[in-house]
């Protein structure tokens, strides 16, 4: 996982694609994989697509935040979105933390907490 130094070193944000575009890319991957897509399963196909997109500078649409914790989100290096585990309403100037790693509120790819 990324750590705070990795997050701060990333100076530009990757582009977040739309739900429709993501679905189209997943469908294209399934078509290219043929029978192997069924053998891999839906979750693995989506994981591969997410990782390849992230490597090419694109991110999947962020998920809806889970209730009961800070709604700030941040993607890791392979394109998986992480939610801050802090209390809702905590001071964003203190940054955000997943329990494993953290990011500053103003990181280029950060989705700030909802009001």
C-alpha positions, -999 to 999 in steps of 0.1 A, spaced: 0 0 0 10 36 -5 23 56 24 22 93 31 55 99 12 42 81 -19 10 101 -18 28 134 -15 52 124 -43 23 120 -67 18 155 -81 -9 150 -107 -43 132 -104 -52 103 -126 -85 108 -145 -116 93 -130 -137 76 -158 -175 74 -158 -195 43 -147 -205 38 -184 -169 39 -196 -158 15 -169 -186 -9 -178 -176 -7 -215 -139 -14 -207 -149 -44 -185 -171 -57 -213 -143 -53 -238 -119 -72 -215 -145 -100 -211 -148 -102 -249 -110 -103 -253 -106 -130 -226 -134 -152 -241 -138 -184 -221 -111 -174 -197 -133 -146 -184 -158 -171 -171 -130 -191 -155 -116 -160 -139 -149 -148 -125 -164 -113 -126 -145 -100 -96 -111 -110 -110 -118 -95 -144 -128 -62 -128 -97 -63 -106 -75 -68 -137 -93 -40 -155 -90 -16 -125 -52 -23 -122 -45 -18 -159 -66 14 -160 -47 27 -130 -14 19 -146 -25 39 -177 -35 69 -156 -73 62 -152 -93 55 -121 -127 37 -118 -156 57 -104 -152 60 -66 -177 40 -44 -203 55 -22 -187 60 12 -197 37 41 -218 55 67 -204 60 102 -169 71 93 -153 100 75 -165 100 38 -131 111 24 -118 87 -3 -84 81 -19 -72 56 -45 -41 35 -40 -14 28 -67 -35 -1 -83 -67 20 -84 -86 6 -54 -105 33 -35 -100 35 3 -121 54 28 -109 73 58 -116 54 90 -117 86 111 -148 99 128 -172 119 106 -165 156 109 -129 152 121 -105 180 111 -95 174 75 -63 195 81 -51 165 101 -53 143 70 -71 110 65 -62 75 76 -72 40 65 -56 23 95 -28 11 72 -18 43 55 -28 80 53 -31 109 29 -34 146 32 -68 162 26 -54 182 -4 -37 153 -22 -43 155 -60 -66 124 -61 -83 129 -27 -120 131 -26 -127 154 4 -153 145 30 -189 153 22 -204 181 42 
